[in-house]
Amino acid sequence: MKVKFKNIGKKYEGREDFTLRNINLDIEDKEFCVILGPSGCGKTTLLRMVAGLNSITEGDLLFDGLRVNKVAPKDRDIAMVFQSYALYPHMTVYENMAFSLSMRKERKKVIHDRVMEAAEVLQIKDYLYSKPSDISGGQRQRVALGRAMVRKPSVFLMDEPLSNLDAKLREHMRVELVRLHKTLGTTSIYVTHDQTEAMTMATKIVLMNDGKIQQAGKPEEFYNKPHNIFVAKFIGSPTMNLIKGKMSNGMFISDDKVIKIKPNNDDLEFLKPYENKSVTVGLRPERFTSGKGLEDTFECTIDVIEMLGKEKILYTKTKTDKDIIISTPGHHVYNEGERHSFGFDLSAIHFFDTETEIRIN
């Protein structure tokens, strides 16, 4: 099912400002769309509008071209999985999964076949006659997913379903959800504040802030071509280094004149209109190079080192006390207090208009 948001807005009673305004978005049939953003950005409000749990103040919500603003939740052919498992503790796993179908008075054979099918996909057949209190958190989450699956909805809605799990189980469940989506081929809308979940699971990411969509597209577009400074800072861990300066004679010079970037070709012709204007440069921590003899270099002192196994995160300071984060392979040897020279991967530099914070293309 295709889901379309057309000039959607939401204003709660008693508030002067809109929580959401001018939301325009197309989620194609069978897409796995992750709505990402910080707390309070409006992502859960948007999801609840799709579910019919929140009213729509303005605009149109379309399912396969049909307006569903006033359609009751039970008639929308959707299934929702919440952050809380919300399982009935007195019922077995089987009874929990079968409950919605039983309420619809489906035939027993249909109920049994669908529950067994979902249990097979989710690998919980061994726990069908256990109570929720007797199984692990990850298994309970699978039961909640199974309860939604048996309804065979046209749209799956998931509101931070992995946030209550530990790190290792979250990693496992991310893979399971991607496999599940491929198996079912159902349009899925998933809300999270975790950029790792978004980047690893989504076919489309919608990043929100302050009730507005900042960027929508494929995961790699967010990392390689962030639309603005907010997107650049939100996506990527450690976060992108942002350095303010200006263009002078085709060269970027930071405000403290410590960092200079001189392009060695005509690739930066698009920056000519910004001559003698303020520009912000973005540099991903992993796109630095080290060693002497580099053309575009700066010196810094290593302040703190985080050892993560495959990589080391260097928290450094320039001579003017500017913080720069650098990611290096874990086998490279650095010590706190040492001074080193670093250069830039020119092909990986991002340029933003300092005033508007929009990417300069």
C-alpha positions in Angstrom: 0.0 0.0 0.0 1.3 3.5 -0.8 1.0 6.1 1.9 0.9 9.8 1.0 1.1 12.8 3.3 -0.3 15.9 1.5 0.3 19.2 3.4 -0.4 17.5 6.7 -0.6 19.7 9.8 -1.3 19.0 13.4 -2.3 21.6 16.1 -3.3 20.5 19.6 -6.1 22.2 21.4 -4.8 25.0 23.7 -1.5 25.5 21.8 -0.7 28.5 19.6 1.8 26.8 17.3 1.4 23.7 15.1 3.2 20.6 16.2 3.5 19.6 12.5 3.1 21.8 9.5 3.3 21.3 5.7 4.3 17.6 5.8 4.6 16.3 2.3 5.8 12.7 1.9 5.3 9.7 -0.3 6.0 6.2 1.1 5.9 3.7 -1.7 4.4 0.2 -1.6 6.6 -2.3 0.2 9.1 0.4 1.4 10.7 0.2 4.8 10.5 3.9 5.8 12.2 5.0 9.0 11.0 8.3 10.5 14.0 9.6 12.5 14.6 12.5 14.8 15.2 13.8 18.3 12.6 13.7 21.0 9.8 16.2 20.5 10.3 16.5 16.7 6.8 15.2 15.8 7.7 11.7 14.5 5.4 9.7 16.8 2.6 12.2 16.2 3.0 11.5 12.5 2.9 7.8 13.0 -0.2 8.1 15.2 -1.9 10.0 12.4 -1.4 7.1 10.1 -2.8 4.8 12.7 -5.8 7.0 13.2 -5.0 7.6 16.9 -4.3 11.3 16.4 -6.7 13.5 14.4 -5.4 15.6 11.4 -5.8 19.3 11.7 -5.1 20.1 8.0 -4.1 18.3 4.9 -4.8 14.9 3.5 -3.6 11.4 4.4 -4.0 9.0 1.4 -3.8 5.2 1.3 -3.5 4.1 -2.3 -5.0 7.5 -3.4 -8.0 7.2 -1.0 -8.4 9.9 1.7 -8.5 8.3 5.1 -8.5 11.3 7.5 -11.9 10.3 9.0 -11.5 6.5 8.7 -11.6 4.7 12.0 -8.4 2.9 13.1 -10.0 -0.5 12.9 -10.9 0.1 9.2 -7.5 1.2 8.0 -5.9 -2.2 7.5 -2.9 -1.3 9.6 -1.1 -3.1 12.6 0.9 -1.2 15.1 3.8 -2.4 17.4 4.5 -0.2 20.4 7.6 0.5 22.4 5.9 -1.4 25.2 5.1 -5.0 24.4 1.6 -4.6 25.9 1.1 -8.4 26.1 -1.7 -9.9 28.2 0.2 -11.5 31.1 -2.5 -14.1 31.8 -2.5 -15.4 28.2 0.0 -17.7 26.6 2.1 -16.6 23.6 -0.3 -18.4 21.3 -3.4 -16.7 22.8 -1.7 -13.3 22.7 -0.9 -13.7 19.0 -4.4 -15.0 18.2 -6.3 -12.4 20.2 -7.1 -9.9 17.5 -8.3 -12.6 15.1 -10.4 -14.2 17.8 -12.1 -10.8 18.4 -12.9 -10.7 14.7 -14.4 -14.1 15.1 -12.2 -15.7 12.5 -12.4 -19.5 12.0 -10.2 -21.5 14.3 -8.3 -23.1 11.4 -7.5 -19.6 10.0 -6.3 -18.4 13.4 -4.2 -21.5 14.0 -2.6 -21.4 10.5 -1.7 -17.7 10.8 -0.3 -18.0 14.3 1.9 -21.0 13.3 3.0 -19.2 10.2 4.1 -16.1 12.1 5.7 -18.2 14.9 7.7 -20.0 12.2 9.0 -16.8 10.7 9.8 -15.3 14.1 11.3 -18.5 15.4 9.1 -18.7 18.6 7.3 -22.0 18.0 8.9 -23.4 21.1 7.3 -20.7 23.3 3.7 -20.7 22.0 2.4 -22.2 25.2 4.5 -20.1 27.6 3.4 -17.0 29.4 5.0 -13.7 28.7 6.7 -13.7 32.1 8.5 -16.9 31.2 10.3 -15.6 28.1 13.0 -13.1 27.4 12.6 -9.4 26.4 13.6 -10.2 22.8 11.1 -13.1 22.6 8.3 -10.9 24.0 9.1 -8.3 21.2 8.8 -11.1 18.6 5.4 -12.0 20.1 4.3 -8.4 19.8 5.4 -8.5 16.1 3.7 -11.8 15.6 0.4 -10.4 17.0 0.6 -7.7 14.3 1.7 -10.1 11.6 -1.3 -12.5 11.9 -3.6 -9.7 10.9 -1.8 -9.5 7.5 -2.1 -5.7 7.4 -1.3 -3.5 4.4 0.8 -1.3 6.6 3.0 -2.1 9.6 3.6 0.8 12.1 6.4 0.4 14.6 7.0 3.0 17.4 10.6 2.5 18.8 10.0 -1.3 19.3 13.6 -2.0 20.2 14.3 0.7 22.7 13.7 -1.5 25.7 16.2 -4.2 24.6 19.9 -4.4 25.5 22.5 -3.4 22.8 23.3 -7.0 21.7 19.6 -7.9 21.3 18.9 -4.7 19.5 21.5 -5.5 17.0 20.0 -9.0 16.5 16.5 -7.7 16.2 17.5 -5.1 13.6 18.6 -7.9 11.3 15.5 -9.9 12.1 13.2 -7.0 11.2 14.9 -6.5 7.9 14.5 -10.2 7.1 10.9 -10.0 8.3 10.2 -7.1 6.0 11.7 -8.9 3.0 9.6 -12.0 3.8 6.3 -10.1 4.2 6.8 -7.4 1.5 4.5 -5.1 3.5 4.8 -1.3 3.6 6.5 -0.5 7.0 6.8 2.8 8.8 9.2 2.7 11.7 9.8 5.5 14.2 13.1 5.9 16.1 15.6 8.4 17.5 18.4 5.9 16.9 20.4 6.8 13.7 22.0 3.3 13.7 18.6 1.7 13.4 17.7 4.1 10.6 20.9 3.7 8.6 20.9 -0.1 8.8 17.2 -0.9 8.3 15.6 1.7 6.1 15.1 1.8 2.4 14.0 5.4 3.0 14.8 7.7 5.9 12.7 10.7 6.8 14.7 13.0 9.3 12.5 15.4 11.2 13.2 18.3 13.5 10.9 20.9 15.0 7.9 19.4 13.3 9.4 19.7 9.8 11.1 17.2 7.4 14.8 18.1 7.1 15.6 15.5 4.5 14.0 12.4 3.0 15.8 9.8 0.8 18.0 6.7 0.8 20.4 6.2 3.8 23.6 6.8 1.8 22.3 10.2 0.7 22.1 11.3 4.3 25.7 10.4 5.0 27.2 11.5 1.7 25.1 14.5 0.9 23.4 16.0 4.0 20.9 18.7 3.0 21.8 21.0 5.9 24.0 21.3 9.0 21.3 19.7 11.3 21.3 16.5 9.1 25.1 16.5 8.9 25.4 16.6 12.7 22.6 14.1 13.4 23.8 11.4 11.0 27.2 9.8 11.8 29.0 8.7 14.9 31.2 10.4 16.0 29.5 13.5 14.7 30.8 15.5 11.7 33.4 18.2 12.5 32.1 21.6 11.5 34.6 24.5 11.0 33.5 28.0 10.2 35.6 30.2 7.9 35.5 32.1 4.6 36.5 31.6 1.0 39.5 33.7 -0.1 41.2 33.4 -3.5 39.6 30.0 -4.0 40.9 28.7 -0.6 38.9 28.0 2.5 40.5 29.6 5.6 39.1 28.9 9.1 38.1 31.8 11.4 41.2 31.1 13.5 43.4 30.7 10.4 44.6 27.3 11.7 42.9 25.2 9.0 43.3 26.0 5.3 41.9 24.0 2.4 43.2 24.7 -1.1 41.5 22.7 -3.9 44.0 21.3 -6.5 41.5 21.3 -9.4 38.4 23.1 -10.6 36.0 20.8 -8.7 35.0 23.7 -6.4 33.9 26.2 -9.1 30.5 26.3 -7.4 32.1 28.1 -4.5 33.0 31.2 -6.5 29.8 33.1 -5.5 31.0 32.7 -1.9 34.3 34.5 -2.3 34.9 36.5 0.9 31.7 35.1 2.4 31.2 33.0 5.5 31.2 29.2 4.8 31.1 26.2 7.1 33.2 23.2 6.2 32.1 19.7 7.3 34.7 16.9 7.8 33.8 13.4 8.8 36.1 12.0 11.5 37.2 9.0 9.4 38.1 11.1 6.3 41.4 12.6 7.8 44.8 11.5 6.7 47.9 11.7 8.9 51.6 12.3 8.3 54.0 15.1 7.3 54.4 16.5 3.8 50.6 16.8 3.2 49.5 19.8 1.3 46.5 20.8 3.4 47.4 20.1 7.0 46.9 21.3 10.5 48.5 20.4 13.7 46.7 19.3 16.9 47.3 17.8 20.3 45.6 14.6 21.2 43.6 15.2 24.3 41.6 11.9 24.8 41.7 8.5 23.0 38.8 6.1 22.9 39.8 2.6 22.0 36.9 0.8 20.3 38.8 -2.2 18.9 38.7 -1.8 15.1 39.1 2.0 15.5 40.4 4.7 17.8 38.6 7.9 18.3 41.0 10.8 18.8 39.6 13.9 20.6 42.1 16.6 19.6 42.6 20.3 20.1 44.3 22.8 17.7 46.6 25.5 18.9 43.6 27.8 19.2 41.7 25.3 21.3 39.4 24.2 18.5 38.0 20.7 19.1 38.5 18.2 16.2 37.4 14.6 16.3 39.4 12.1 14.2 38.8 8.4 13.7 41.7 6.1 12.9 42.2 2.4 12.5 42.6 0.6 15.8 46.1 -0.7 15.1 47.6 2.8 14.6 49.6 3.9 17.7 48.8 7.3 19.3 49.3 8.6 22.8 47.5 11.3 24.7 49.5 14.6 24.8 51.2 13.9 21.5 51.1 16.5 18.7 50.4 15.3 15.2 49.8 16.7 11.7 46.6 15.7 9.9 45.3 16.4 6.4 42.0 16.2 4.6 40.4 13.9 2.0 39.4 16.7 -0.3 36.8 14.6 -2.1 34.9 14.1 1.2 34.6 17.8 2.3 31.1 19.2 2.8 30.4 22.9 2.3 27.5 24.8 3.9 26.2 28.3 3.8 26.9 29.5 7.3 23.9 31.9 7.3 21.2 29.5 6.0 23.0 26.3 7.1 22.0 24.8 3.7 24.4 22.6 1.8 26.2 24.3 -1.1 26.0 22.0 -4.1 
